Amino acid sequence: MKQKKAQWPWHLLTVVVLVGLAGALYYATSLMSYEWRWNRVPQYFAYQAEEAQRAADISTVIELVRKGDSAEVTLRNDAGAEQTVTVADNSLQVARGDDVAEGDVIGVNRHWALGPLMWGLWTTLWLSVVSGILGLAIGLATGLCRLSSNPTLRDLSTIYVELVRGTPLLVQIFIFYFFIGTVLNLSREFAGIAALSLFTGAYVAEIVRAGVQSITRGQNEAARSLGLSASQSMRHVVLPQAFKRVLPPLAGQFISLVKDTSLVSVIAITELLKSGREVITTSFSPFEILFCVAGLYLLINLPLSKMASRLERRLAQSD
């Protein structure tokens, strides 16, 4: 029986390479005398926001009750109307019997809020999901049109695919926002989603076309001989088999779409990368923030890649 070769030396080599890369990065930053400030980063994920509580009128503090970490302050104006506010105890600015003017700060309330990096992550996520769904629908329809026997459908779909694939996405975003968006009064979000969807749809169309054409003609002929119509044969026989074959390139296309959303920052959509650049201007910690942004992109794409691989294995078992 053939003896299985030991794999641990190769795994050890992988660790050595990764440690070497980390050491090279550290050495490169040391040459620049760069000072790492990771303690500045957490506040850009989540922070305690403060909301000032103010007096509504010229009033007098008639009662002050402390309850744990909070304080309940009751104010009464000259007309006898009372106002009760609750603030953090350590932010209290008044005492019982004090007179306050309209708009004076009594204290603040603190609550956790998402930082700019998390809001940028959310924007990237919903842009990717919406554009991916629309791009898949456009690509499926266009891919089938490219296989159609109708010359008009075939020619128009070919022109669309070649035009989109032959021009940069950045140029398409500019055209949609500054030309089409201005004429039709479209929002920047709509223009960004439209550009991303059409760009993704062109590549998905070629993936679908190649997947359908990879299925042998005999499959379609057998389905037609059993009494299925052309559309039924495509829907029930050809497309399910083609889907198994095109799943890896489709997953790769959607992973690319997540990264391509960074380009919509040119039309003032604050997605993840733009949020990171804005944070850098206030934190003066470029390397830390860029590493965090890269990590957040990985947080989206690695599970997507794993899900596609798992689905591919499950579909392979059904063959």
ROROKOL-428261 format. One record per residue (C-alpha): residue in one letter; residue number from 0; chain; x, y, z. Coordinates in steps of 0.001 Angstrom, whole numbers. Each point is the difference from the previous one (the first is absolute). Example, Ala and Ser with C-alpha at 12.3 -4.5 7.8 and 13.67 -1.06 7.14 Angstrom:
ROROKOL-428261
resn:resi:chain:X:Y:Z
a:0:A:12300:-4500:7800 .
s:1:A:1370:3440:-660 .
***
This chain:
ROROKOL-428261
resn:resi:chain:X:Y:Z
m:0:A:0:0:0 .
k:1:A:1325:3404:-943 .
q:2:A:1160:1965:3023 .
k:3:A:-1466:3468:390 .
k:4:A:2600:2750:48 .
a:5:A:250:2180:3078 .
q:6:A:-1603:3405:-457 .
w:7:A:1278:1758:3101 .
p:8:A:3245:1281:-1588 .
w:9:A:-2041:1885:-2599 .
h:10:A:-2294:1443:2660 .
l:11:A:3090:1052:1938 .
l:12:A:1360:1676:-3135 .
t:13:A:-3286:1902:-358 .
v:14:A:322:1294:3553 .
v:15:A:3607:1029:-630 .
v:16:A:-985:1915:-3139 .
l:17:A:-2816:1820:1820 .
v:18:A:2256:881:2930 .
g:19:A:2610:1236:-2474 .
l:20:A:-2552:2241:-1726 .
a:21:A:-1127:1399:3349 .
g:22:A:3618:653:967 .
a:23:A:673:1733:-3302 .
l:24:A:-3026:2238:529 .
y:25:A:1139:879:3508 .
y:26:A:3500:759:-1260 .
a:27:A:-1372:2205:-2786 .
t:28:A:-2049:2064:2461 .
s:29:A:2952:281:2371 .
l:30:A:2048:1558:-2799 .
m:31:A:-2649:2710:-242 .
s:32:A:24:469:3780 .
y:33:A:-3737:-729:-75 .
e:34:A:-1716:-97:3388 .
w:35:A:-2854:-2486:197 .
r:36:A:-3084:1338:1804 .
w:37:A:-2496:-2855:90 .
n:38:A:-1655:1536:3074 .
r:39:A:-1557:2634:-2280 .
v:40:A:-1766:-2551:-2195 .
p:41:A:-2875:-1423:2159 .
q:42:A:-1868:3323:171 .
y:43:A:-485:-110:-3770 .
f:44:A:-1881:-3299:308 .
a:45:A:-2194:968:2957 .
y:46:A:71:2836:2497 .
q:47:A:-2034:1553:2794 .
a:48:A:-1931:2900:-1461 .
e:49:A:-1059:2866:2276 .
e:50:A:-3366:1722:-345 .
a:51:A:-268:3270:1926 .
q:52:A:-3167:575:2069 .
r:53:A:-967:3701:213 .
a:54:A:-2430:2084:1953 .
a:55:A:-3105:885:-2018 .
d:56:A:-588:3322:1805 .
i:57:A:1288:2259:2757 .
s:58:A:-450:-2342:2950 .
t:59:A:1114:-1012:3472 .
v:60:A:1245:-3433:1012 .
i:61:A:-2548:-1138:2582 .
e:62:A:964:-3661:290 .
l:63:A:3020:-2153:-753 .
v:64:A:-149:-3773:479 .
r:65:A:2999:-2237:-632 .
k:66:A:-730:-3553:-1193 .
g:67:A:3205:-1983:-464 .
d:68:A:1964:1464:-2889 .
s:69:A:-2802:2378:-1011 .
a:70:A:-1598:3056:1530 .
e:71:A:-3580:1225:-406 .
v:72:A:-307:3781:40 .
t:73:A:-3322:1813:365 .
l:74:A:-233:3648:-1122 .
r:75:A:-2857:2466:570 .
n:76:A:-455:3293:-1850 .
d:77:A:-1771:3164:1190 .
a:78:A:-3313:-1206:-1414 .
g:79:A:159:-3166:2112 .
a:80:A:650:-2378:-2913 .
e:81:A:2422:-2787:832 .
q:82:A:2626:-1698:-2153 .
t:83:A:1680:-3269:982 .
v:84:A:3208:-1156:-1661 .
t:85:A:2194:-3015:659 .
v:86:A:3748:333:-496 .
a:87:A:3170:-1894:851 .
d:88:A:904:705:3623 .
n:89:A:3650:864:-752 .
s:90:A:-1078:2539:-2638 .
l:91:A:-2368:1969:2271 .
q:92:A:514:3772:-340 .
v:93:A:-2506:1307:2576 .
a:94:A:-951:-421:3646 .
r:95:A:-3292:292:1851 .
g:96:A:-1160:3589:235 .
d:97:A:2037:1237:-2965 .
d:98:A:-1568:2362:-2513 .
v:99:A:517:-891:-3656 .
a:100:A:-666:1905:-3202 .
e:101:A:-1687:-1301:-3101 .
g:102:A:2353:-2309:-1885 .
d:103:A:2405:-570:2911 .
v:104:A:1499:-3492:63 .
i:105:A:-1231:-2102:2926 .
g:106:A:2142:-3006:-873 .
v:107:A:416:-2603:-2729 .
n:108:A:-1367:-3433:-828 .
r:109:A:2460:-2567:-1301 .
h:110:A:-799:-2884:-2331 .
w:111:A:1973:-2271:-2263 .
a:112:A:30:953:-3677 .
l:113:A:1551:-1508:-3102 .
g:114:A:3185:1658:-1218 .
p:115:A:727:1071:-3595 .
l:116:A:1715:-3271:-924 .
m:117:A:-3101:-2014:926 .
w:118:A:-2267:2358:-1933 .
g:119:A:2334:-301:-2966 .
l:120:A:-113:-3795:320 .
w:121:A:-3808:93:20 .
t:122:A:-61:2181:-3132 .
t:123:A:2376:-2387:-1781 .
l:124:A:-2150:-2975:1003 .
w:125:A:-3326:1333:-1246 .
l:126:A:1543:1371:-3194 .
s:127:A:1550:-3409:-671 .
v:128:A:-3195:-1950:724 .
v:129:A:-2298:2196:-2085 .
s:130:A:2465:281:-2893 .
g:131:A:728:-3726:133 .
i:132:A:-3673:-1000:-196 .
l:133:A:-701:2413:-2855 .
g:134:A:3220:-973:-1773 .
l:135:A:-895:-3696:243 .
a:136:A:-3448:623:-1516 .
i:137:A:1443:2187:-2774 .
g:138:A:2791:-2471:-702 .
l:139:A:-2320:-2999:-154 .
a:140:A:-2345:1741:-2440 .
t:141:A:2862:1343:-2121 .
g:142:A:1825:-3330:-56 .
l:143:A:-3107:-1759:-1296 .
c:144:A:-513:2775:-2568 .
r:145:A:3509:-617:-1297 .
l:146:A:-1035:-3604:-668 .
s:147:A:-3291:990:-1587 .
s:148:A:-804:-769:-3634 .
n:149:A:-1443:3512:-313 .
p:150:A:2690:2160:-1692 .
t:151:A:-1209:3226:1649 .
l:152:A:177:-1417:3536 .
r:153:A:3348:-1578:-747 .
d:154:A:1485:3147:-1523 .
l:155:A:-1263:2387:2705 .
s:156:A:1196:-2254:2826 .
t:157:A:3402:-351:-1665 .
i:158:A:350:3768:-381 .
y:159:A:-906:506:3675 .
v:160:A:2480:-2606:1232 .
e:161:A:2877:1206:-2160 .
l:162:A:-669:3658:769 .
v:163:A:-80:-505:3770 .
r:164:A:2929:-2414:135 .
g:165:A:2069:2223:-2270 .
t:166:A:-260:3180:2109 .
p:167:A:1176:653:3579 .
l:168:A:-2570:-158:2787 .
l:169:A:1157:3399:1255 .
v:170:A:-923:1594:-3331 .
q:171:A:-3404:-1693:81 .
i:172:A:-685:1350:3498 .
f:173:A:862:3526:-1151 .
i:174:A:-2283:-338:-3046 .
f:175:A:-2914:-1282:2070 .
y:176:A:292:2664:2671 .
f:177:A:1046:3132:-1887 .
f:178:A:-1815:-639:-3296 .
i:179:A:-2898:-2415:365 .
g:180:A:-525:861:3678 .
t:181:A:-128:3731:-732 .
v:182:A:-2433:-394:-2905 .
l:183:A:-2339:-2347:1907 .
n:184:A:620:1602:3427 .
l:185:A:1259:-3234:1543 .
s:186:A:1492:-226:3475 .
r:187:A:3658:-922:367 .
e:188:A:-983:-3297:1636 .
f:189:A:-2234:-922:-2939 .
a:190:A:2711:934:-2488 .
g:191:A:2604:-2023:1899 .
i:192:A:-2213:-3088:223 .
a:193:A:-941:282:-3689 .
a:194:A:3644:193:-1091 .
l:195:A:1057:-2904:2238 .
s:196:A:-2975:-2139:-1059 .
l:197:A:545:486:-3729 .
f:198:A:3738:-560:373 .
t:199:A:-556:-3228:1952 .
g:200:A:-2781:-1084:-2351 .
a:201:A:2316:105:-3023 .
y:202:A:2490:-2368:1616 .
v:203:A:-2731:-2257:1376 .
a:204:A:-1483:-180:-3509 .
e:205:A:3245:-1415:-1387 .
i:206:A:235:-2453:2895 .
v:207:A:-3564:-1188:-631 .
r:208:A:564:-259:-3761 .
a:209:A:3158:-2057:468 .
g:210:A:-1700:-2218:2587 .
v:211:A:-2995:-744:-2222 .
q:212:A:2192:-698:-3022 .
s:213:A:2116:-2421:2054 .
i:214:A:-3007:-2318:346 .
t:215:A:-19:-2542:-2799 .
r:216:A:-2647:420:-2683 .
g:217:A:-1226:-3501:734 .
q:218:A:-1450:1136:3337 .
n:219:A:-2281:2484:-1721 .
e:220:A:-902:-2448:-2752 .
a:221:A:-911:-2672:2559 .
a:222:A:-2216:2456:1877 .
r:223:A:-1741:1030:-3220 .
s:224:A:-561:-3644:-942 .
l:225:A:-1812:-472:3317 .
g:226:A:-2501:2680:-976 .
l:227:A:1480:3035:1761 .
s:228:A:-160:3353:-1747 .
a:229:A:3136:2026:-668 .
s:230:A:-568:2217:3065 .
q:231:A:-822:-2992:2215 .
s:232:A:3111:-1802:-1193 .
m:233:A:2126:3035:773 .
r:234:A:-1583:565:3404 .
h:235:A:-174:-3582:1283 .
v:236:A:2910:-1749:-1720 .
v:237:A:2688:2330:-1346 .
l:238:A:107:2839:2540 .
p:239:A:210:-2239:3139 .
q:240:A:3011:-1794:-1509 .
a:241:A:1565:3243:-1177 .
f:242:A:-415:1561:3453 .
k:243:A:2287:-2628:1540 .
r:244:A:2725:873:-2476 .
v:245:A:-272:3778:230 .
l:246:A:-214:209:3797 .
p:247:A:3759:612:557 .
p:248:A:276:2857:-2552 .
l:249:A:-3281:1479:1267 .
a:250:A:1348:26:3550 .
g:251:A:3182:1649:-1247 .
q:252:A:-2028:2649:-1827 .
f:253:A:-2035:865:3091 .
i:254:A:3152:196:2109 .
s:255:A:1390:2443:-2573 .
l:256:A:-3264:1950:216 .
v:257:A:486:533:3750 .
k:258:A:3414:1514:-685 .
d:259:A:-1270:2004:-2981 .
t:260:A:-2458:1842:2266 .
s:261:A:3000:2048:1185 .
l:262:A:-117:1862:-3325 .
v:263:A:-3377:1619:751 .
s:264:A:1823:2257:2457 .
v:265:A:765:2232:-3002 .
i:266:A:-3677:1049:-23 .
a:267:A:20:746:3752 .
i:268:A:-1458:-3282:1271 .
t:269:A:1644:-669:3353 .
e:270:A:713:-3720:-242 .
l:271:A:2678:-1883:1919 .
l:272:A:3134:1308:-1713 .
k:273:A:-1211:3604:-48 .
s:274:A:-887:-293:3698 .
g:275:A:3510:-1266:635 .
r:276:A:1569:2918:-1867 .
e:277:A:-2104:2464:1988 .
v:278:A:1022:-1675:3260 .
i:279:A:3672:247:-971 .
t:280:A:-295:3789:-266 .
t:281:A:-1139:210:3639 .
s:282:A:1938:-2863:1601 .
f:283:A:3385:490:-1745 .
s:284:A:343:-3809:102 .
p:285:A:8:-1008:-3682 .
f:286:A:1476:-3487:291 .
e:287:A:-2269:-1066:2877 .
i:288:A:-3157:1203:-1755 .
l:289:A:967:-1491:-3381 .
f:290:A:717:-3356:1640 .
c:291:A:-3416:167:1673 .
v:292:A:-1691:855:-3315 .
a:293:A:1754:-2936:-1683 .
g:294:A:-1085:-2247:2875 .
l:295:A:-3633:1092:-397 .
y:296:A:84:-799:-3722 .
l:297:A:1370:-3431:903 .
l:298:A:-2798:-351:2562 .
i:299:A:-2479:290:-2879 .
n:300:A:1813:-1978:-2691 .
l:301:A:1409:-2971:1912 .
p:302:A:-3436:-1276:1188 .
l:303:A:-1341:555:-3520 .
s:304:A:2833:-2079:-1440 .
k:305:A:-513:-2744:2605 .
m:306:A:-3753:-112:-660 .
a:307:A:592:-348:-3741 .
s:308:A:2524:-2814:552 .
r:309:A:-2362:-1830:2323 .
l:310:A:-2903:346:-2444 .
e:311:A:2228:-1222:-2814 .
r:312:A:912:-3145:1991 .
r:313:A:-3647:-686:842 .
l:314:A:-1055:343:-3630 .
a:315:A:2860:-2288:-1066 .
q:316:A:-1313:-2722:2324 .
s:317:A:-3310:-9:-1848 .
d:318:A:1635:-921:-3320 .
***
